[in-house]
Amino acid sequence: MPEDQPTEIYLDGIASTPPFDEVREAMIRSLRDHWGNPVSRHTRGRSLHRTIESCREHLLDWIRPAGDSGSLELVWTSGGSESINHVIQGSAMAARRFGNHLILSSVEHPSAHESIEFLQNSGFEVTVVRADTEGRITPDAIASAISDRTIMVFLQAVNQDLGTVQPVRETGMLLREHGIPLVVDAVYGCGWVDLKEIMAVADALALSFHRFFGPPSLGAVVFRSGHAIQPLIRGGIQESGLRAGMENYHSIAGLKAWLDVMASRHRQLLMAGSRHQTELLRTLRERVSGLFLNGPEPGPHRSAGNLNLSVAGVEGEGVVLRADLKRVRLGSGSACLGSRDEGGRVLAEIGAGKERILSSFSASPHPLLTAGELNHAAEVIVSCIEFLRSMNPDWDTISRDPRQLHRLMSFEKS
C-alpha cells in the first residue's frame, strides 16, 4: 500500500470498532421505516415493542450458560458507562440492608471508580485490591479483603487499557463459597471473551457492544432474577421501571443483526484478531528497539483486541498524532479519558515509571483489517518512531546504553 494511499487504517480498537455492514444497514432501515415510541399503544408502537423484546430474549440466550436453568433479566442502557454506573450503584443500594462493604480492583474503568467514590461518600466502605505489573487481580487478594460486611465484589472481565483478562471464573467460584455477589464489567470484554463462562459465576454484568463491531450508544445490564437492583434513572415505566427513558430502538435493531452475524462468524473473527495482534507485535518488535509491551503477552491472559505499547525515546502522543497525518489511527490513554492527564492512571497503578507512561500508545488491530492494511500500518508506526527519535537529542546516548534504556522504562514495583 503506497504512502499516499487515502484509505484510513483504524487501530484504535480499544476506543471503538466499525459496525458490521449488517448492523449499519439494519440501523439505517430502522431510522427510515421504524420510527416511533415503543410505549405507544397503537400498531406502530406495539411493533417497536415486540422487536425490543425479541432482541432482549435473543441477547439473553447468547449470554445464558449451557444448562443454566436460572432466570436472567436485562435492562437496556445508553452504553458502557451508564451500565457500569447502574450495576454498581443499583446493586449496592439494593443490598445496603445486608452490609456496606464493597471491593473492587485498582485498575477498573473510571466510571467504576467514580461510582464507588459516590457510594463511599454515601456511607459505604470500600477496599481497593491492587493489581500486579500486568494489571491482573488474584482471587487470593480478593479473598483477603472480604469481611462480614461485604455485599459486593466488582471486577472487570478485560482491562480497558492493558487488555488483561481477569480471573473472573476463579473469583466467582471463591465468592460463591462466601455467599457474596460478583458484579462484572464486561464492557471491554463483550465479543472478546466468553460471556457464557462469565455469566456462569456472575450475579450481574455491565455490557456494551461497539468494541466488537456492534451498534453504538447501546448498553445493557444483565442480572440474575435473585439479584436485586435499584434504578439509576427514574421517571418512566420503561424497562419494568428500572430505567426511565425511551429505549434506543434503532441501535437495538442493529443489535439484532449483530447477534445474527456473531452466530455465524464469531469464532473466525476471534481467530483473525489473534493473528493480527501477534503479527503486528512481532513486526514492531523486530523493527523497533526499545519497544515494550504493557500487560500480558498475547494468549489466554490478554484480549486479542488490545496492544498497549511503550517506546523509548518518543512520546506516545507524538506517535499517535504523526501516524494520524498518514491516516493510521492509533489510541492514546483510556478511550473515555481522552487527553486528560489520567490517561496513564492504569500504567501508574501497575508501577510503570514516568517515561514508560509518557511513551505509551495503543495499536490495537481489529479482525476486519486485511494483511496489506496491517503491514502498511506497521510501516507507518515504524517510520513515525524513527522520525520522532531523530528529533530527540538524547536518543543516541540512550540507545547506546541498554542498561540505561531499561532503567528508564522499568517498573517502579516488581
N, C-alpha and C positions, 0 to 999 in steps of 0.2 A: 504494500500500500504506500504510494508516494506521499512525501511530506505535505504536499498541497491538497491532499485528499480532503474534501469538505465534510465527509461523514464524521459525525460525533461518535466517540467511543466512550462509553459510560462505565466507569469503575468505582462508582460511589454507592455500591450496593448496600452498605450499612445504613444509608440515608433513605433509599427507596429503590425500586426497580420498575422498569416499564411494564405496564399491564399486558397480559396476553392479548393478542388480537381479538380473541373471542370475548374477553372481558370488556374491552373498549367498545366493540360492536354492540354488545348487549346493553351497555350503558347508553350509547347513542340512540338505540331503538327505544329504550325506556324513556329517555328525555323527550323524544319526539312523540311517542304514542301513548305513554302510560303515566302522564302527569295526574296529579290529584292528591287527595289526603286519605290515607288508609283507614282513618276513623270515621269517614263519611259513610252513611247507611245506604247510599244509592249504589247502583250497579258498578260504577267505576271504582268507588271506594272499596267495595267488597272484593273486587278483583285484585286490587293492590294488596289488601289484607291477606288474601289467600296466597299470593306469591311470597309475601314476607314469612308467613307461617310455614310454607313448603320449604323455603330456604333454611329456616330455623331448624326444622327436622333433619334436612339433608346435612347441615353442618354438624349437628349433634351426632348423627350416625357416623360421620367421618372421624369424630373425636372419640366416640364411645369405645372403650376397650372390649375386645372379643370376650364373650362370655360374661360380661358385666351386666347384671340384671338391675343395678341401681338406676334410679331415675335422675336425669340431668335436666337442668334448666339453663336458659340462655337469655341474656339481656343485650340488645343492640346498643352500641355507643358510637361516638363520633370518631374514635380512633384509639391508639395505644395509650396515650397519656390519660385520657378520660377513663379507660378501662382499668388502668393501674390505680388511679385515684379512687375509683368506685370500689374495686375489690378490696383495697386496703381499708379505707375508711368505713365502707359499708359493713365489712366483716368484723372489724374491731368494735364498732359501735353496737352491733347486734350481740356481741359476746361479752360486753362490758360487765354484765352482772356476774360472770364467772371468774373474772380476774382483770388485770390491767397491764400485763407484761407482754411486750412484743419483741420479736427477734427478727433481724434482717442482716444482710451482709453489707460490708463496707463498699462494695462495687456495684450496687444496684443503680438503676436509672434515676436521674434527678427527680422524676415525678414520684418515685417510691420514697426517696429520702425526704422530699418536701411534704408528702402526705404523712409520713411518720413524724416529722417535726411538728406538723399541725396537731396530730394526736398527742404528742408529748406535751405540747402547750395546753392541751385539754385534760391533762392529768394522767395520761398513760406513762408507763415506764418502758424504756427501750434499751435493749442490748444490741450493739453492733458487733458482728463477728468479722474478724479481719481475714482477708484473702492472702494466699501465698503469692509468690512472684509471677505466677502465671494467671493470677486472677481467680484461682479455684478456692472454693469453700469446702472444708471437710465436714462430713457428718459428725465426727468426734467433736469438732469445735462448736457445732450447734448444740450437741448433747450437753456439753459443759456449761452452756448458757441457760439451760432450761431451769425454771423454778416452779413452785407450786401455784404461781400466779400467771404462768404463761398461757395465753389464749390463742396465739397465732405465730407461726413462722412464715416469713415471706422470703422467697428465693426465686431468682431468675433462672430460666432454663438455659439461656445463652446470654453471655455478657455483650452489651451493646458496643463496646469499644474494642475488646480483645477477641471476641468470638469464642471465649471459653465456655465449654459445655459443662454445666454444673451437675453434681451427682444428685439429681432430683429423686431418682428411684430409691437410692440408698437412704437418703434423708427422709423420704416419705415413709419407708418401712420402719425407720427408727421412731418417727413421731407417732406412728400408729400404736406402738408399744406404750407410749405415754398418753395416748388419747388427745393429742394436740393437733389441730388443723394445720395443714400445709397449703398455703396460697402461693401460686406460681405465676410469675411474669413470663408468659410465652410470646410476648410481642415480637422480640427479635428471633425467636426460635420457630415461629409458625412457618411451616413449609420446610424448614431445615432440619428439624428433629421430629421424632415420632411422638405426636401428641397423644396417641392412644396409650403409650407407655407412661407418659406423664400423668394423664388423667387417671390411670390405674391406682396412683398413690396420692393424687392431689384432691383437695376438697373444693378448690376453685381455681380458675385460670383467667388471666387477662390476655386478650388477643387483639392483633390487627393483622392485615393481610398484604399490605402494599410492599413489604420487603421480600415477597416471593411472588411477584407478578400479579398480585390481586388488586382489587379496587381500592382507591384512596378514600380517606375520610370515612372509614368504617372500621369499627372495632366491636368486640363482644366481651362480656363477662359470662363465663360458663361455670356453673356450680352444681354440686350435688344437692338433691332436694332436702336433705337433712342439714345443710349448711345455711344458717340464717344470714341474711344480708339486708342492710337498710339502703334506701335510695340515696343517691348523691344529688340528683337534680329533681326537684319537686314541682308540682303544679299541673300535672296532667295524668290521664288514665293510661297512657301508652305503656307497653311492656309490663302489664299487670301492676301498674303503679310503681314500678321500680326504677323507671327512668322517663321523666316527662319530656315531651317534645316529639315532633313528628320524626319517624324513622327516615333514614336516608335511603329511600326506596330505590333510587337509581343505582347506588353502589351495591345494594342488596341484590338487585337484578344482575349486576356484574359478578357478584359472588357466586350466584347460581351457576353461571358459565364457568367460573374459576374452578368450582368443585368438579364439574364435568371434565375439565382438562386435567386436573390433578388425578382423577381416577384412571386416566389412560397414560399419562406422561410423567407422573411424579418421580418414579424411580430413575427413568432415563435422565431427567433434569438434574437430580442429585448426583448422579454419576458424572455428568458433564461438568457440573460445578466443582466437584472434587478434582477432576482432571485439570481444569483451568487454574484452580488455586495452586495445585502442585507445580504445574508447568510455569506459571508466572513467577512463583517464588524461586524455582530452580534457575530460571533465566536471569533474574535480578541478582541472585547470589553469585552466579558465575561472572556477571559483568560488572558488578559494583562491589568494591572493597569497603569494609566498614559499614556493612548493612546488617541490621539486627531485626529479628522478628520479635514482636511483643506478643506475649501469650503463648499458648502451646503450639507445638509443631502440628502440621496438618495430620488429621487422623481422627480417631473417635472422640478426642477431648477438645476438638476445635470445630466450629461450624465451617462448612465449606464455603459459606458466603462472606468470609472475612479474612483480610490480610491487613494487619496493622504493623507498619514498619518504621524504624528509626534509621537515619543515615547520617553518619558522622560528617561534619564539615559543611552542612547545609541547614537551613531552617525548613521545616516541613511545609510551612505556609508558602514559602518561595517555590517549592516543587509544585505544589497544588496550583498556584497562580500561573507559573510558566507553562505547565502542562495544559492548562485551560486555554492558553493562547494557541496551542496546537490542537485544540478540540478533543483533548483527552481529559475526562472529568474524574478527578480524584477527590478524596474526602479528607477533611481536617477536623480533628476533635470529634466529640459526640454530635450526632446529627441534630439533636434537639438543643444543643448549646451554641452551635454556630461559631461566631467569633468571640464569644465570651471567654474570659481568662480561665474559666473552669474546664475548658476543653481537655486539659491534661489531668483532670482530677483522678481518673481511674489509674492512669500510669503512676501518678504520685502516690496513690494509695497502695500500690503493689511494690513501691520502693524505688521507682525509676528516678534517676537524678535529673537535674535541670536540662543538661544537654540532650539527654535521651528524650525528654518530653518535648523540647523545642524543635527537635529534628524529626518528629513523628508525623506521619500521614497514613491514610488508608488507601490501598489499591485493591479493591475487592471486586473481582470479575464476577459477572453473573453467567448462568449456564447458556443463555441465548447468544452469547458472543461467538463469532467464528474464530478459527485458528489464525486467520490472517489479521483480524482485528486485534487479537490478543498479542500477536507478535509485534504489530505496529505500536501498540500501547507500550510494550516493554521497551522498544527503541526510543520512544518519546521520553519515557521516565528516565532512562539511562542518559540521554542527551541533556535533559534538564539538570540532572545531578552533576554531570560533568561541567556544564556551563556555570552553575552556581558555585561549585568548588573552585573553578578558575578565577572567580571574583573574590574568593576568600583568601586574604594574605597569609593566614595561619595554616592553611591546609597542607602545604608542602611539609612544614615542620611536623604537624600531627601525623601525616601519613607515613613518615619515615620511622616513626616510633610506635610499633604495635602496642606496647605496654601502655603508653600514654593514651592511645586511641581507646583501648578497652577500659582504662580507668575513667576516661571522660564519659563513656557510655554505660558505665556499670550501674548496678542497683545499689541503693544505699542500705538495703536489708537483704539478708540471704534467706 
